[in-house]
Amino acid sequence: MEPKIILVDDEPEILNLVRDYLVREGFNVLTEMNGIDGLKRIEIEKPDLVLLDWMLPGMSGIEVCKKLRQTSSIPIIMLTAKSEEVDRVLGLEFGADDYMVKPFSLRELLARIRTVLRRTLSGVQDPNGGVIRRGELTIDGLGHRVWKKGEEIQLTPTEFKILQLLASRPGVAYSRLQLLRQAMGEEYLYYERSIDTHVSNLRRKVEDNPAEPIYVQTVFGVGYRFGDPS
């Protein structure tokens, strides 16, 4: 079955170019040209991945991303002309899984899409049927779902992958580079600091007090580890 992608961009040239290329690569691509219609289409179609332009008429891509993250963990790749690091980090903080700065290579975009989809569809498996239980957290590797105290938590695919990887080996310290390589892929090794943004978002969702984490702990000078409270 063809993976379904919704592309939201108000530039017809980019819209047509990206759509035609991805269709040739075996994807089912639906398009919209403004944020309001894009959000409605995403909620109705429930695609496998969203490509979302930052600057959109009607509702900005950031606003669409924020609204989607209130109810959905669907993978989102932001398409942006903003190249400053603060802008890229802002997109991640609002829940995007990745970003591409315009102008971008179609081949690189395809590689990013496939990597994000792999993070959605695969994971570090636990011998206990793909389920990891750590303290108040239950992590279902097969279903890509997380619960805390029985209440489901919505994580992005990247956040889920980081949590699953850390929780699979409590107490083991991972460097940012190791997390990038294992949770995101080789093509992200030049974006080492983006891990910090994903970890910060993850802590806000799984920790009682993100300032004093008991699950996703910082190992100063190294990276992060899972502190098993059980």
C-alpha positions in Angstrom: 0.0 0.0 0.0 1.4 3.4 -1.0 2.3 5.6 2.0 0.0 8.7 2.1 1.6 12.1 2.3 -0.1 15.5 2.6 1.9 18.4 1.2 0.8 21.9 2.3 2.7 24.7 0.5 1.5 27.9 -1.2 4.1 27.9 -3.9 2.7 26.1 -7.0 6.1 25.4 -8.4 7.3 23.6 -5.3 3.9 22.0 -4.8 4.0 20.4 -8.3 7.7 19.6 -8.3 7.6 17.8 -4.9 4.3 16.0 -5.6 5.3 14.7 -9.0 8.7 13.5 -7.7 7.2 11.7 -4.7 4.5 10.1 -6.8 7.2 8.7 -9.1 8.8 7.3 -5.9 5.7 5.4 -5.0 3.9 7.7 -2.6 0.3 8.8 -2.6 0.5 12.6 -2.4 -2.4 15.0 -1.6 -1.9 18.7 -1.7 -3.3 21.9 -0.2 -2.2 25.5 -0.5 -3.2 27.2 2.8 -3.0 26.3 6.4 -6.7 26.1 7.2 -7.5 23.7 4.3 -4.4 21.8 5.0 -5.3 21.2 8.7 -8.8 20.0 7.6 -7.4 17.7 5.0 -4.9 16.2 7.4 -7.6 15.5 10.1 -9.9 13.8 7.5 -7.3 11.8 5.5 -5.0 10.8 8.5 -1.9 10.5 6.3 1.3 8.7 7.1 3.3 11.9 7.0 2.8 15.7 6.5 5.1 18.0 4.6 4.3 21.5 6.0 5.5 24.9 4.8 6.3 27.3 7.5 4.8 30.4 5.9 1.2 29.7 4.8 -1.9 31.9 4.2 -4.8 31.5 6.5 -2.9 29.7 9.2 0.9 29.4 9.5 2.6 26.0 9.3 3.7 26.5 12.9 0.1 27.0 14.0 -1.0 23.9 12.0 1.8 21.9 13.7 0.8 23.1 17.2 -2.9 22.2 16.6 -2.0 18.7 15.2 0.2 18.0 18.2 -2.7 18.5 20.6 -4.3 15.3 19.3 -1.9 13.5 16.9 1.6 12.1 16.8 1.6 12.1 12.9 5.1 12.7 11.5 5.7 16.3 10.4 8.5 17.6 8.3 8.6 21.4 8.1 9.6 23.1 4.8 11.1 26.5 5.6 13.0 29.4 4.0 14.2 30.3 7.5 17.8 29.1 7.9 18.6 30.5 11.3 19.2 27.9 14.0 16.7 29.6 16.3 14.0 29.2 13.7 14.8 25.5 13.1 14.8 24.8 16.8 11.5 26.7 17.1 9.9 24.3 14.6 11.1 21.3 16.6 9.9 22.8 19.8 6.4 23.0 18.4 6.5 19.3 17.5 8.0 18.9 14.1 10.1 15.8 13.6 12.4 17.3 11.0 12.8 20.3 8.8 14.1 21.1 5.3 15.5 24.5 4.4 14.5 25.9 1.0 15.9 25.4 -1.6 16.4 21.7 -0.9 17.4 18.6 -2.9 14.5 16.3 -3.8 16.7 13.3 -3.2 17.5 14.6 0.3 13.8 15.2 1.0 13.0 11.7 -0.1 15.8 10.3 2.2 14.4 12.4 5.2 10.8 11.1 4.5 11.9 7.5 4.4 13.9 7.9 7.6 11.0 9.5 9.5 8.7 6.8 8.2 11.1 4.1 9.4 11.1 5.7 12.8 7.4 5.4 12.8 7.1 1.9 11.6 10.1 0.3 13.4 11.7 0.4 16.8 14.0 -1.2 19.4 12.1 -4.3 20.4 11.8 -5.7 23.9 11.7 -9.5 24.5 8.4 -9.0 26.4 6.3 -8.7 23.2 7.6 -5.3 22.4 6.4 -3.8 25.7 8.7 -2.0 28.1 7.5 -1.1 31.6 9.6 1.4 33.6 8.1 2.9 36.7 4.8 4.6 35.8 5.6 4.3 32.0 4.5 1.6 29.7 6.1 1.7 26.2 4.5 -0.4 23.4 7.2 -0.8 20.7 4.9 -2.6 18.3 2.0 -0.2 18.6 4.2 3.0 19.0 2.2 4.0 22.1 3.1 5.3 25.5 1.1 5.4 28.7 1.8 7.0 32.1 -0.3 5.9 35.0 -2.6 4.3 32.5 -3.1 7.6 30.5 -1.9 7.6 26.9 0.8 10.2 26.0 1.1 11.6 22.5 4.7 11.5 21.4 6.1 12.4 18.0 7.9 9.5 16.2 11.3 11.0 17.1 10.4 11.5 20.8 9.1 7.9 20.9 12.2 6.5 19.4 14.5 8.3 21.8 12.4 7.2 24.8 12.2 3.6 23.6 16.0 3.5 23.0 16.9 4.9 26.4 14.3 2.8 28.3 15.5 -0.4 26.6 18.8 0.0 28.6 18.2 1.8 31.9 21.3 3.4 33.3 23.3 3.3 30.1 24.5 6.7 29.0 24.1 7.7 25.3 25.9 10.5 23.7 24.0 12.9 21.5 25.8 11.4 18.5 24.7 7.9 19.5 21.1 9.0 19.9 21.2 10.7 16.5 22.6 7.7 14.8 20.3 5.1 16.5 17.1 7.1 16.9 17.2 9.3 13.8 19.7 8.0 11.3 23.1 8.7 9.8 21.9 11.6 7.7 21.2 13.6 10.9 24.8 13.5 12.3 25.4 17.1 11.6 22.4 18.2 13.7 23.6 17.0 17.0 22.1 19.7 19.1 18.6 19.0 17.7 18.5 16.0 20.1 18.4 18.5 23.0 15.2 20.0 21.7 13.5 16.6 21.2 14.6 15.6 24.7 13.2 18.8 26.2 9.9 18.2 24.5 9.9 14.6 25.7 10.5 15.6 29.3 7.6 17.9 29.2 5.4 15.0 28.3 6.7 12.2 30.5 8.1 13.8 33.6 6.2 15.1 36.6 8.8 17.9 36.9 10.8 18.4 33.7 13.3 20.5 35.6 14.1 17.4 37.8 13.7 14.5 35.5 13.6 10.9 36.8 13.3 9.2 33.5 15.3 11.1 30.9 18.3 12.2 32.8 21.2 14.3 31.7 24.7 12.9 32.0 26.9 16.0 32.0 29.6 16.0 29.4 28.2 12.9 27.8 24.5 13.0 26.8 21.4 11.2 28.3 20.4 8.1 30.1 17.2 6.5 31.4 17.0 6.6 35.2 14.8 3.6 36.1 12.7 4.6 39.2 11.4 1.0 39.7 
